[in-house]
């Protein structure tokens, strides 16, 4: 048998002897130990007291330590859960406030754009001028480049919207189709070679008075009118800015 086990066995025997001696001393002289129930209860109580005296309160202490550990662990978990509940609404509140501030800023910018859009053209120019960086001087060359770029942008915008009517795409006229896609008008090898003369048919008196033979010519006329108005507007802006530069 290993030395450690021998020592444990000896120690156990010694403890048992001490407990037995204490019990015998305290129950010495008692009669009817095996018959009387009261005497047996007293003997059991004496044995427990002897065990506590010899072994000490180790089991009780161990149980108390475990309870303390469990209590401490439960307390820490409760505090962590409480902190989690406290911090969670704060985070949700921060996200809500950020979204609210972003929406408010977007609404303010939209209202400002609408306000400027409803102003006359002169006041719109003045509003945009206030937002410009005045540290850089505007020369005539810079102004000419800006004006040319602006005219190109307006032209592209007009092209995109010129063929729309009531929010729906309007059909292209024959002239527009021929200009954009000439390959559609190439004759086949077996095509008829007879030439036909165009006949103008006036559908109502208004178109006849205005000289519009077809819907396509009417659209062309409206497009020319829009371009003329656009050029006049750009020329007016140019004259005003040239006057201010001088």
C-alpha positions in Angstrom: 0.0 0.0 0.0 1.4 3.5 -0.8 2.6 5.7 2.1 -0.1 8.3 1.5 -2.9 5.7 1.7 -1.4 4.2 4.8 -1.3 7.6 6.5 -4.9 8.3 5.5 -6.0 4.9 6.9 -4.1 5.5 10.2 -5.6 9.0 10.5 -9.1 7.6 9.9 -8.6 4.9 12.5 -7.3 7.4 15.0 -10.3 9.7 14.4 -12.7 6.8 14.9 -11.1 5.8 18.1 -11.3 9.3 19.5 -15.0 9.6 18.6 -15.7 6.2 20.1 -13.9 7.1 23.3 -15.9 10.4 23.7 -19.1 8.5 23.1 -18.2 5.8 25.7 -17.2 8.5 28.2 -20.5 10.4 27.9 -22.7 7.3 27.8 -20.9 5.5 30.6 -23.3 4.1 33.1 -26.5 4.5 30.9 -28.8 1.5 31.0 -31.0 0.1 28.3 -28.9 1.6 25.5 -30.4 -0.8 22.9 -34.0 -0.7 24.3 -35.0 2.8 25.3 -35.7 5.1 22.4 -34.8 8.2 24.4 -31.5 6.7 25.3 -30.8 5.8 21.7 -31.6 9.4 20.6 -29.2 10.7 23.2 -26.5 8.4 22.1 -26.9 9.5 18.4 -26.7 13.1 19.6 -23.5 12.4 21.5 -22.0 10.7 18.4 -22.7 13.8 16.3 -21.1 16.0 18.9 -18.1 13.8 19.1 -17.7 13.8 15.4 -17.9 17.6 15.3 -15.4 17.9 18.1 -12.9 15.5 16.5 -13.3 16.5 12.8 -14.3 20.0 13.4 -17.0 21.9 11.4 -15.4 21.2 8.0 -18.6 20.0 6.2 -20.5 23.0 7.5 -17.7 25.4 6.6 -17.5 23.9 3.1 -21.2 24.2 2.6 -21.1 27.8 3.8 -18.2 28.6 1.4 -20.1 27.1 -1.5 -23.1 29.1 -0.6 -21.0 32.3 -0.5 -19.5 31.5 -3.9 -23.0 30.9 -5.4 -24.3 34.1 -3.8 -21.4 36.1 -5.1 -21.8 34.6 -8.6 -25.6 35.3 -8.6 -25.0 38.8 -7.4 -22.5 39.5 -10.2 -24.9 38.0 -12.8 -27.7 40.1 -11.5 -25.6 43.2 -11.7 -24.5 42.4 -15.2 -28.1 41.8 -16.3 -29.1 45.1 -14.7 -26.3 47.0 -16.5 -27.4 45.3 -19.8 -30.9 46.5 -19.3 -29.7 50.0 -18.5 -27.4 50.3 -21.4 -29.7 48.9 -24.0 -32.3 51.7 -24.0 -29.4 54.2 -24.2 -28.1 52.6 -27.4 -31.6 52.5 -28.9 -32.2 56.1 -27.9 -28.9 57.1 -29.6 -29.8 55.4 -32.9 -33.3 57.0 -32.8 -31.9 60.4 -32.1 -29.3 60.1 -35.0 -32.1 59.0 -37.4 -34.3 61.8 -36.3 -31.5 64.4 -36.7 -30.7 63.1 -40.2 -34.3 63.2 -41.2 -34.7 66.8 -39.9 -31.6 67.9 -41.7 -32.9 66.4 -45.0 -36.2 68.1 -44.6 -34.5 71.5 -44.0 -32.4 71.1 -47.1 -35.4 70.2 -49.2 -37.4 73.2 -47.9 -34.4 75.4 -48.7 -34.2 74.1 -52.3 -38.0 74.6 -52.7 -37.7 78.2 -51.4 -34.9 79.0 -53.8 -36.7 77.3 -56.7 -39.8 79.5 -56.2 -37.7 82.8 -56.3 -37.3 84.9 -59.5 -34.3 84.1 -61.6 -32.4 87.2 -60.4 -32.9 86.2 -56.7 -31.9 82.6 -57.4 -28.7 83.8 -58.9 -28.1 86.0 -55.9 -28.8 83.0 -53.5 -26.4 80.8 -55.4 -23.8 83.6 -55.5 -23.9 83.8 -51.7 -22.9 80.1 -51.4 -19.9 80.5 -53.8 -16.3 80.7 -52.7 -15.5 84.4 -53.1 -11.8 83.9 -52.4 -11.3 83.0 -56.1 -11.9 85.9 -58.5 -14.1 85.2 -61.6 -12.4 86.3 -64.8 -14.1 86.6 -68.1 -12.4 83.4 -69.4 -13.8 81.4 -66.4 -17.2 82.9 -66.9 -17.2 82.0 -70.6 -16.3 78.4 -69.8 -19.0 78.2 -67.2 -21.5 79.7 -69.6 -20.6 77.2 -72.3 -20.8 74.2 -69.9 -24.2 75.5 -68.6 -25.5 75.8 -72.2 -24.4 72.2 -72.9 -26.1 71.0 -69.8 -29.3 72.8 -70.6 -29.2 71.4 -74.2 -28.8 67.8 -72.9 -31.6 68.3 -70.5 -33.9 69.7 -73.3 -33.0 66.7 -75.5 -34.1 64.3 -72.8 -37.4 66.0 -72.2 -38.2 67.2 -75.7 -39.7 63.8 -76.7 -41.8 63.4 -73.6 -45.4 64.6 -73.3 -47.5 64.2 -70.1 -44.8 62.1 -68.5 -45.0 59.5 -71.3 -42.6 59.0 -74.1 -44.0 60.5 -77.3 -43.4 58.7 -80.7 -40.6 59.9 -82.9 -41.5 61.6 -86.1 -40.3 60.4 -89.5 -37.7 63.1 -89.7 -36.4 62.3 -86.2 -36.2 58.6 -87.0 -34.3 59.3 -90.3 -31.9 61.6 -88.4 -31.2 59.1 -85.6 -31.4 55.7 -87.4 -30.7 56.1 -91.1 -30.1 52.4 -91.5 -33.9 51.8 -91.1 -34.5 53.6 -94.3 -32.2 51.6 -96.6 -34.2 50.0 -99.4 -34.1 46.3 -100.0 -32.8 44.8 -103.3 -36.4 44.0 -104.4 -37.8 47.4 -103.3 -40.0 49.4 -105.6 -38.2 52.1 -107.6 -41.2 54.2 -108.3 -41.0 57.6 -106.7 -43.9 59.1 -104.9 -44.6 62.7 -104.2 -45.6 63.9 -100.8 -49.1 65.2 -100.4 -49.8 67.5 -97.5 -53.1 66.8 -95.8 -54.5 69.4 -93.4 -56.7 67.8 -90.8 -58.2 70.9 -89.4 -58.2 74.7 -89.9 -55.9 75.5 -87.0 -53.0 73.4 -88.4 -53.6 74.8 -91.9 -53.4 78.3 -90.6 -50.3 77.7 -88.6 -48.7 75.8 -91.5 -48.4 72.5 -89.7 -48.9 69.6 -92.2 -48.1 66.8 -89.7 -47.7 66.3 -86.0 -44.0 65.9 -86.5 -43.7 69.4 -88.0 -45.7 70.8 -85.1 -43.3 69.2 -82.6 -40.3 70.5 -84.6 -41.8 74.0 -84.4 -42.3 73.8 -80.7 -38.7 72.5 -80.2 -37.3 75.5 -82.2 -39.4 77.8 -80.1 -38.0 76.3 -76.9 -34.4 76.5 -78.1 -35.0 80.2 -79.0 -36.3 81.0 -75.6 -33.4 79.1 -74.0 -30.9 81.1 -76.1 -32.6 84.4 -75.1 -32.4 83.4 -71.5 -28.7 82.6 -71.7 -28.0 85.8 -73.5 -29.8 87.8 -70.9 -27.8 86.2 -68.1 -24.6 86.8 -70.1 -25.5 90.5 -70.5 -26.3 90.9 -66.8 -23.1 89.3 -65.7 -20.9 91.1 -68.2 -22.4 94.4 -66.9 -21.5 93.4 -63.4 -18.0 92.4 -64.4 -17.4 95.7 -66.1 
